[in-house]
Amino acid sequence: LAPVDFDFQDKNILLVDDRMKTGATATFACELLKGAKLIKTFAVNGSADYALYDEACFCFPWNI
């Protein structure tokens, strides 16, 4: 990931990803955004603060 080049200090941040399985990328991104007021995660599929589908109920077509 590239360095963050905007002022995020004291801001609320929502990190969005299509799929979170291990959370490694989100964890790394949260480290880059230290100093933000609040950081929450959203994923279409997987483990996040907010998610449309959990890992058990959504399968990508290429995994069938």
N, C-alpha and C positions, 0 to 999 in steps of 0.2 A: 504494500500500500504506500502511496505517496504521502509525504508530510502534509499536514492540514494547513491550508493557507488562508484561513478566514478566522475572525475573532469569535470563538465559541465560549469564551469565559462568561460564566453566569447565565448561560443559555440552556434551554431545554432541548435535548437532542433525541431524535428517533432514528435509530439505525435500521435500515430495511434490507432484507435479503430474501431471495426466493426460497432457499432451503438452509436450515441450520441443523446440522447433525451433531457435531462435537462442540460447536461454539467457539472454536479456536480463532476464527477470523473476527468474530464479534468481540471476543476478549481482547485481542490485539488492538482492534479499533477503539475500544473503550480506554485502553492504556494511552493511545494517542490523544484522546479527548479529555484527559484528566484536567479538571478545572471547570468543566461544564457543571451547570447547576443540577441537571438531572439527565441521565442517559437511560433510555428504554430501547428494547429491541422488538422488531416485528418480522415474522417470517410467514411466507405462504404455507410452508410445510416444515414442521420440526419443533424444536424446543426454543422458545423465546418468551419474552414477557407477554407478547401478544402473538397469536398464530391463528391462521384460518383452519388448518388441519394439523393434527398431531401426526407423528411418524407412523402410527399404526393404521390410520384410516385413509391414507392417501398414497397411491402408488403411481410413479411416473410410468408412462407407457413403455419406455425402453427397459424397464426393470421386470416386465412380464415375460 
